[in-house]
């Protein structure tokens, strides 16, 4: 996916069909977020305005708005690839809300990613 130099990957998850990214940028001391998919990128590159999602994703002003946008993709069920170190806690809390405390096995791939990032 195309990124500007001020954007950082906050979260990247993958499935067989491609990946979903939550990008972030700092505006002063506040983060803004946008969700992008390979599908959206292809539509923008094709410049076919008749296709849904052909415009660039808009920036979201809160973490809660970003999670709501991500939830449309069931990101928790996908393979985690990248989590920005400053957002480990927020991502883990979102996973906990999604799975609850009784689903520890679901965290295995996420735990491996978090542990690898801490070394």
N, C-alpha and C positions, 0 to 999 in steps of 0.2 A: 504494500500500500504506500501511496505517496505521502510523505511527511515534510513539514517545514522544519527548519533548523531549530525552532523554538519548541517544537513538540517532543514529548517523551512518551515512550510506551509505558502505560500504567499496567495493562493486563493484555495478554495475548493467549487465546485458547484456539485449539484446532480440532477439526473433525476430518473425515475423509474428503469432504467437499471443499475444504479451504480453512480459512482462519477468520477470527473475529478479534478486533483490537479495540481497546479503550485507550485513547490517546489523551494526553494532558498537556497543558501549558500553564505556566505561571503568569498571571496578570497582577503585577505588584506582589502581594503576599498571598493571593488567592488563586487556587487552582480552577481551571475550566477544563471540561472534558468533552470528548466526542467519540462516538462509536462508529467504527468503520468495518466493512466486510470486503472480501475480495470481489464479491458480486457487485457491491456499490461502486467499487473502483472501476470495474469493467464497464459498467453503464456510463460512468462519467467519461471514461476514455473514448467510448463509442460515440459520445455526444448525442445520444438518442434521447431527447427530452420526453418522448412519449413513454419511455420505460419508467416504471415506478422506481424511486430511489435514484434517479439520474442526477440529482443535484448533490453537491457535497453535503455531508452530514453537518448539522448545526452544532454550535458549542453549547454545552450545558453548564450551568453555573454552580451546581452543587453535586456532592457525592451521591446523594439520594436520587437526584435526577439521572445521573449516570448509571446507577444500579438498575433503575426502572427501565432505562433504554436497553441495557444489557440483558435483563430478564426476558425480553422478548425472544432471545436466542437460546435460552436454557443453557447459558454458559457454564453453569456449575457441573453439568454432565459431560462437558467436553474435556479434551486433553489439555491441561495447563502447560504453557510453554514459557511464559515470562510474567513475572510480577515485579513491579518497581519496588525497590527496597523500602521506600517511604510509605508504601501502601500495603505491606504485608498484613498489618493488624486489621485494617479495614476490610481487606479481601477475606481474611480468615473469619471475621465477624459475620460477613455476608454469607459465607459458606455455612457457618453455625446456624444462622437463622433459617437457611434453606433446608439443611439436613436435620437439624436438631441434634441433641446429644447422643441419641441412640444409633447413629449411623457412622461411627468411627471408621469402618472399612472404606467408606466413600472418600475419605480424606487422604488415602495412601499416596496417590499421584501428586496431590497438592503438598503434602508433607515433604515428599522427596524434593520438590521444587524449592520450598522454603528452606530446607536444610542445605541444599546445594548453594543457594544464594548467600547463606551465612558463612560459608567457608571460603 
